[in-house]
């Protein structure tokens, strides 16, 4: 038991050290896994290396490569332009519209790519009098919801880890749970901060009709976004000042490369849905590599920059953590942790405590890292059948993401950074209260509204 406790202490210490010192946690975890196995167990290094999740690596690399191509050739920008052009200027619907558009972008491989909509959303909020808190929260919620899509990072990590442990978690069900949760949060935000937006809608409706105003993304472009979950865990994007060039580009027709990319996106989504509908297990990573190869053959000059944009940082982050967790499982440390959770006296209390810890830590650290670390640690709680595994893992995943509106996270910090100077203090306060409240509200909502009904249903 002493070796197991030491191994758990090393795991926690490396996580904290990486966050504090800004060192890539995946590198620390992989080295820590090898060192722990050599010093505290008789595991050969070959077994440690075999614990690296190659299937997740293929998924993440394939998906981020495919959608990097779609970003670079301007297809994603063009789809955003078409969506905004259909909106008109209905002020009251703007937060919902940005929720849908941002969520669609976040579902395309990397949730942080949705950050490109932040400066656009804040610019539109200023123009039409939408409350900055409502607009910022709507885009944060969208990134979280889109991130749990079967083709995006949070969903891939969560359901792949569950499947690796033999727990059947339908990726579409996980996505649906996340979307419903975030829509409830958006509805609450409309109730609290939507009053000013409703008043602004009445004030600007006549002017919007006179001017035939059409929303555009301005100068912000997804092609300029760099995303990942490395030591800086940040995304960079161009300024959002509206320009004549951007407006002209938004009206231009799709070129041949963009048409091919749109068709590839349709083929990818249709393939995933059809294969899952007939009871198969679609390999999204392989599908993305195949479609990426076709697109790169059509435009070979795109290959070099697209390959560079594969999110290797996240691959290493997830791989290092899961490799260390594999060592902990071999040592029996995960089972020991599960026994400690069971000692709380009730499986539901243990589930609530785990979701609470996931939310609290995720408010200050990488959500992807928390998902990779905590999902395997939940397995002992479902081993005896007292808790439905799919429900607990889905609840844990969503609870770890709903706190990301905190100004300590990349999402919340970007909302504050793209808001006008006079709004920054207020937004920091709003996002702080909302994010910290979700540390508790998330587990109450997900455990009470998902795990408990799943237990009753048997």
Number of C-alpha atoms within 10 A of each C-alpha: 10 8 15 22 15 14 25 19 12 16 22 12 12 20 22 14 15 18 17 10 10 13 16 22 28 28 18 19 27 24 15 21 27 20 16 24 21 14 11 14 14 10 16 11 14 9 15 21 17 11 18 21 21 12 13 20 20 17 26 27 22 26 27 28 27 29 26 29 26 26 24 19 20 18 23 24 21 22 17 21 22 15 17 20 17 10 15 15 22 17 26 21 15 25 27 20 20 24 27 20 21 30 28 20 29 28 28 26 30 27 27 28 30 28 28 27 26 26 25 23 29 23 22 24 22 13 11 21 19 28 20 27 24 25 28 30 25 29 31 31 29 29 31 30 34 33 31 35 27 27 28 24 26 30 28 23 23 26 25 22 22 22 13 13 12 11 18 13 19 17 20 16 16 24 24 15 20 28 22 12 20 23 18 12 17 23 13 13 18 23 11 12 16 20 14 15 24 17 14 18 21 13 14 17 14 11 12 17 12 9 8 11 14 14 20 21 26 22 18 23 23 26 20 15 21 17 23 22 26 20 17 12 17 19 19 15 20 15 14 22 13 16 14 10 10 18 17 9 14 21 12 11 10 16 12 10 17 21 13 18 25 17 12 21 18 11 14 17 14 12 16 18 15 12 13 15 10 8 8 11 11 14 14 21 22 16 21 25 19 15 21 24 16 15 21 17 12 13 13 11 10 16 16 10 13 21 17 11 20 22 24 18 19 25 22 22 25 28 24 29 28 27 27 30 27 23 24 23 16 17 20 16 23 22 20 19 18 19 13 12 20 17 12 12 10 12 16 20 15 19 24 23 16 23 28 22 20 26 31 19 15 25 26 16 21 22 25 21 24 22 28 24 22 22 23 20 21 24 21 19 24 18 14 9 11 13 21 22 24 22 22 26 29 28 28 29 30 31 33 31 29 29 35 32 31 27 26 19 20 23 27 23 18 22 28 23 17 20 22 12 10 8 14 16 11 14 22 21 13 16 24 18 14 20 25 19 13 25 25 19 18 25 28 17 15 24 24 15 12 19 25 17 13 17 15 8 8 10
